Amino acid sequence: MFIDTSGLMCLFDARDHRHSSAIRHFDSTKARLTHSYVLAEFVALAIARRAPKADTLQFVKAIGSDSAIEVIWRLTRATRAGA
């Protein structure tokens, strides 16, 4: 399953009317994939919706470190060079 920005927001925000459905879909599959650009877009969306920044960043950190979710990282030359 590819997890896009709206899917992450539904998982993150328990107030979203699609939250329960998002959890069911997330739990129903073992193959989970997202992209570093999606994580960046999620942060921007969460901030725009006035979600607590600490909670937002903790959620992204958890996604990035969860071995059950493959994150495709797009690295720039500067990132690869350690700049």
URCORFEN-V53725 format. One record per residue. N is the residue number from 1. RES is the residue in one small letter. SS is DSSP state (~ for helix, > for strand, _ for the rest). Layout:
# URCORFEN-V53725
n->{N;N}
res->{RES;RES}
ss->{SS;SS}
This chain:
# URCORFEN-V53725
n->{1;2;3;4;5;6;7;8;9;10;11;12;13;14;15;16;17;18;19;20;21;22;23;24;25;26;27;28;29;30;31;32;33;34;35;36;37;38;39;40;41;42;43;44;45;46;47;48;49;50;51;52;53;54;55;56;57;58;59;60;61;62;63;64;65;66;67;68;69;70;71;72;73;74;75;76;77;78;79;80;81;82;83}
res->{m;f;i;d;t;s;g;l;m;c;l;f;d;a;r;d;h;r;h;s;s;a;i;r;h;f;d;s;t;k;a;r;l;t;h;s;y;v;l;a;e;f;v;a;l;a;i;a;r;r;a;p;k;a;d;t;l;q;f;v;k;a;i;g;s;d;s;a;i;e;v;i;w;r;l;t;r;a;t;r;a;g;a}
ss->{_;>;_;_;~;~;~;~;~;~;~;~;_;_;_;_;_;_;~;~;~;~;~;~;~;~;~;_;_;_;_;>;>;>;>;~;~;~;~;~;~;~;~;~;~;~;~;~;_;_;_;_;~;~;~;~;~;~;~;~;~;~;~;~;~;_;_;_;>;>;>;>;_;_;_;_;~;~;~;~;_;_;_}
